[in-house]
Amino acid sequence: MDEACQYLSYREAGDGKSFETARAFCTVTGSFVQPMRADICNARYGLDPETDCEFYEEPESAPTDDAPDADR
């Protein structure tokens, strides 16, 4: 993967505060992330969000109607 993580956005406000510089926000966890986590999200230093981030979600991993239910 050569692109930045699709789940990372930058926000200038959040948690009731505003920031001079936009901060990295993970839409999967719903929280602001530390700069090192943003490095993973942005695929810096040879890091890959798909393999180096425990929060990364792939569309294929989403539940489908074909998945067996625990109740059955």
N, C-alpha and C positions, 0 to 999 in steps of 0.2 A: 504494500500500500504506500503510495507516494503522496497522498493528499492528507490534509488536516482532518481530524475527527469531525464527523457531522454533528456530534452532540455537544460541541463546544461553542459557546457564544461569549461575546464580551459585553459587559453591562457597566454603565456609569452610576448605577444606583441599585440598591437592594438591601434587604434586611433593615429597612428604615433609615439607611444612610446613603449619602451620595459621595462619589469619589472623584478626585481630580483626573485620574487616569482610569480608563475602563479596566475592569477585572474579569478574569476568566471565570465562566459559569458553566457548570456541567448540567445539561438538561436531563440526563439520566438520573443523577442523584438529587437534582433540584437544589444544588448548593454551589457556592463559590469554591474554587479549587486553588491550591497552592501553585506557585510558579513551576515547580517541578512537574506536577500533574499536567499543567498546560503544555510543558515541553513534550510530554508523551502525546497529548492530544494533537499537537502541531507537528508531530513526526520529526522533531529535532533530534540531533545527535544519534541518528540511526535507530531511534525508538519507533515503534509501530503501534498505533492505538489498538489494532485488532489482536495483537499478541501480548502487548505490554500493559494493557489496562484491564483491570478486573471488572470494570463497569461497562465496557464496550458491548453493545448489543448488535447482533446481525439480524436483518429481517427474517432470515431462514430459521432463526431460533425462536421466533414468536410462536405462540400456540396456534394450532390450526384445528379445524373441525375434525381432521383425521386422527388427531392425537387421542390415545386411549384415556378415558376418564378413570380416576381412582375409585369412583363409586360403582363401576361396572364389575 
